[in-house]
Amino acid sequence: MKSVGSVPAPATADREPSRPAPTPAASSARPASRRDRGGVHGLLMAAPAVAGLIAFVGVPFVYAVVLSFYNVRLNSPLPPTYFGLEQYRRLFTDPDLSGPFLRSLLNNLTFAVVVVPLQTGLALALAILLNRKLKAIGLFRSLFFLPVVFPMALVAVVWRLILARSDQGMLNSLLHAVSLGNWGAFDWLGDAATAMASVIVLSVWQGVGFQMVILLAGLQQIPDELYEAARLDRASRWQQFRHVTLPGIRGTLTFVALLTSVLSFRVFDQVYILIRGGGLDEDATRTVMYQAVTTAFDQNNVGQAAAITVVCFLIVVALTLIQRRVVRPDNED
């Protein structure tokens, strides 16, 4: 006879043994290890580029800074003597040095002020024009990008033939034919009013294709749904460009403007070739890099040339930081 309060014991033979709940540390151990491995892989992939920057940019710049504190002369039997800040003082106070340097710096600023908006705007217009699904669109993109492939030395030689002063110059010949013989031979490269403009046109023609490709890649990242929504809202083409295209490529546009600014202060090849080839007004087109090279190898003053490059580097860094601050995208900290 069973007692009233007796309760049969539950069967536990088929029940699985209980497992402890995973702790937060154990659950996050695997993602953390994956992040660590990803960081190591990223460092390994970036190591060649970082090593190249240190070897070909960092070390030469540090060496240039060291040379700027010494009086170093090429082909001189005397050993280098320590000058301290004398090279920098002469660069801004000595009339024989400060005049050409300040003129070259002004020419560089003029070049950058004109080229940066002109080349960036033209590259954006070409990118929008070529961002279409048309037949043979790849051929047109290649044709606009083709000048970038050409070496600047070749481009400068070709443009020297185009802008030649004589009647055999291609531009003068064209204007002579269009004006029915009323146009005379004009010295495009030798005249101070058109010398820098000629260098600007040459540089924009040769480099606009590179910026165009970068902006074209940015345009292709904008979703088509945004344009469809804008068309449903009856937005005009200008409104689509202003409210969809520009916000979508603002980061890319900022990068292109910064890159063009840095390259504008590195202009040297076309100026050197055109001046050495004869005909180009030297005072109107002298740049900082041209001044540094001629100071080092024509005047044999390596210390002064190093000081010029250091000052140019600091100016470029300052202008780049200011421009980066002004045109920084809103989504960045």
Secondary structure as UniProt FT lines:
FT   TURN            4..5
FT   HELIX           24..53
FT   HELIX           54..58
FT   HELIX           59..67
FT   TURN            68..69
FT   STRAND          70..71
FT   TURN            74..75
FT   STRAND          81..82
FT   TURN            84..85
FT   HELIX           86..93
FT   HELIX           95..130
FT   TURN            135..136
FT   HELIX           137..149
FT   HELIX           152..162
FT   TURN            167..168
FT   HELIX           170..178
FT   TURN            179..181
FT   TURN            188..190
FT   HELIX           192..219
FT   TURN            220..221
FT   HELIX           224..232
FT   TURN            233..234
FT   HELIX           237..240
FT   HELIX           241..245
FT   HELIX           246..248
FT   HELIX           250..264
FT   TURN            265..266
FT   HELIX           269..276
FT   HELIX           282..285
FT   HELIX           288..297
FT   HELIX           302..326
FT   TURN            330..331
//
